Amino acid sequence: MMARSRAITAVHRLIIAMIGLMAAVGVHSQELNCVVEVDATQVEGSRHVFETLQTAINDYMNTTQFTNTQFSPNEKIDCRMFLTIKEYTDDRMSGDLQIQSTRPVFNSSYTTTLINFKDSKIEFEYRENEPLVFSVNQMESQLTAILNFYAYLILAVDFDSFSPRGGEVCYDRLKQIVQMAQSAGESGWRPFEDTKNRAAVLSSFTDPATECIRELLYEYHRKGLDEMALGPDKGRSRITAALQNIGRVYEASPMPVALSMFKDAKLDELVNIYSKAPQAEREGVYDLLYPVYPTETQRLEKIKTPEDKR
């Protein structure tokens, strides 16, 4: 029953991605099923403000309608946000934000990770019980700008995984968010400030030299992973073909943040995918990935060498 439910959900999500962000007639619905956790154990003082913050972020992520696309409750995108507060002074907080999102795989009970990323440039002001207000056309606060950025990134990557460039309108929204935040002069948004800040994340998915990472998302998931339940060899061969995009991105730019994001989301999964692959295919994938991820020798060796020969 679970497998069937997941398969149905994946089919519905494919239809949603094909529709994209076309205006729905009548009723709109919220898109995310987001688990939010705020950890403030590293700072002193009252816990209540952080509990209030967690509730506010949870309500914002799970009740805001970010697009006009219709989602039924079982079609919502599962995601998580883990906010670690490291400093808190005069209503100003700073720390890290871990973002994770998953997607169902056709004809299986398996869910695959799409995003597993830590943003270490989180700074914002928050006063207890302050309402978090959503706006498309203006920046209400640094906190809501950060939340909006990752909400649209989750949507963009999810839509891209179901249809070619399905997340296009979401990337347009991301560009708008980054431009408004840069105009406000807040940290974490400035171009060339950091190779892994939010401006760099957006650039790695939208720069003409590296945006073929979006082709990888579609080919890996829709053409490859979604086919593996019915034909493991066929699905895996399509994943192998999709991985060629990693080499193209690396040649264009040695290490855009999208490549490290793909590694953090997919490397362990790739070990499992190639566990029963022919040796020549294993070695080909290893030779492709090793120049891009030379510090991941131990995990890459698991792709290259079968377990019974290690």
Secondary structure, 3 states (H helix, E strand, C coil): CHHHHHHHHHHHHHHHHHHCCCCCCCCCCCCEEEEEEEECCCCCCCCHHHHHHHHHHHHHHHHCCCCCCCCCHHHCEEEEEEEEEEEEECCEEEEEEEEEEEEECCCCCCEEEEEEEEEEEEEEECCCCCCCCCCCCCCCCHHHHHHHHHHHHHHHHHHHHHCCCCCHHHHHHHHHHHHHHHHHCCCCCCCCCCCCCHHHHHHHHHCCCCCCHHHHHHHHHHHHHHHCCCCHHHHHHHHHHHCHHHHHHHHHCCCCHHHHHHHHHHHHHHHHHHHHCCHHHHHHHHHHHCCCCHHHHHHHHHHHCCHHHC
